[in-house]
Amino acid sequence: MFGNLFGTKEAVDNLVDKDNGLLVRAGTAFSNLYYSDQEKANDSKGVRDWGTEQLRALHPFKVTQRILAFGALFLWLTTGLNIIIMIWIDHSRLEKMMEFGFSDFVWWPTALVFGLYFAGGAINSLKGGK
């Protein structure tokens, strides 16, 4: 009877098959609309595990970032100490040294490296991150 109604036995099996039939797949789709607390917890754990793996993968870059920050700190301290000493001894080339200290060769690299290095943690802590 169903064969004549739907055309062939294969068409009937595609509709009412207990494992892969169209009705079974439709019921599964409707049951998947509900997102249980257990599924939410599993997804949250997956996101945390992914974040931990990302931190492990980025570890070498953090070391490089620290090396750049200390390099910029060394440049800034060297220039700053030279300016302080030149002020103390009232050196005749003080203005040239101060011009260099506030030039694009010292000021912007130091400000950008320190800004990027410290801003990430500061923004995260201001947002309430852990």
N, C-alpha and C positions, 0 to 999 in steps of 0.2 A: 504494500500500500504506500509506504513512504518512498519507495523507489520510483513509483510512478508519479508521485506528487513532486518530488525534488529532482527528478531526472535520472539519477543513477545511484547505485549503492554507495559509490565513493563519495558522492555529495552528501548522502545521509550520514555516512561515517564522519565526514568533516564537521558536521553539525553536532552530532550527539555522542561522539567518541568520549569515553570516560576519562582519558588521559590528556588528549590534545584537541578535543573538539572545540568548536566555536563557543558553545555555551559555557564550557569549563573555563576557557580563556577570558570570557566576559566576566564571569564570577570572580576570577582571580584579580582582574583589573579593578573591580568594585571593592574587593577586600583590601587592596593595596592603597586605597585612598585614605585609610585610617593610619596615622603615624603614631605608634604607641610610645610610651615612655621608655621602654626597653630599647626600641629602635633609635630614639633620640639619644639615649646614653651611649649606645654603640657608635653612632655617628660622631658624637662629641669626643669619644675616646680616639676614634680614627683621626679626627682633626688635630687633637693633641699629639698623637704619635707622628703625624705628618709634620707638625711644627717642630718637634724635637729633632726629627731627621733633617729638617732645613737648617736648624741651628748647628748641627754637627757638620753639615756640608759647607756652611759659611764660616766655620772656625778659622781656616787659613786666611780668609779675607779680613777677619777681625784682627789677626796678628799683623797683617799688612797695614791695616788702618792705624793700629797703635804705632807702628814704625813711622808712618807718615806724620802722625801727631807729634811724636817725640822729635822728629826732624824739624818740623815747623817750630816747636818749642825751643830747640837749640838755636835756630836762626833768630828767633825773637829775643831770646835771652842774650845771645852774643851781641846783637845790635843794641839792645837796651843797656847792657853793661858798658859797652863802648861809649854810648851817649852819656851815661852817668859819669863815667871817668872823665870824659872830655869836658863835661860841665864842671866837675870838681877841680880840674887843673886849668880851666878857662882856656881851652885849646882854640887856636885861631880857625880851625876848619870845622868847628862845631855845627855851624849852619848847614854845611854840606852833609855831615853825618846825619843830622836830623832830617834833612831832605831825603836821604836814602832810607832812613828808618820809616818814614811815612810814604815812601814811594810804592808803586805797584809791585815792586820786587820783594818787598817785605810785608807791607801792611795787608794786602789782599790775600796772598797765600796763607798767611798766619790766621787771619780772621776767618777765612773760609774753612780751613782745616779744623780749627777749634770749634767753629759754629756747627759744622757737620758732625764732628766727633761727639760733642757734648749735647747737641740738640736732640739726637735720637733718644737718649736715655731720659732727658729732661721732659720731652713731650710725652713719652710713655708714662712717666711717673705723674705728670700733671693730669693725664687722662685716667689715672687710677690703675695703671697696669702693674703687673707683679713681676 
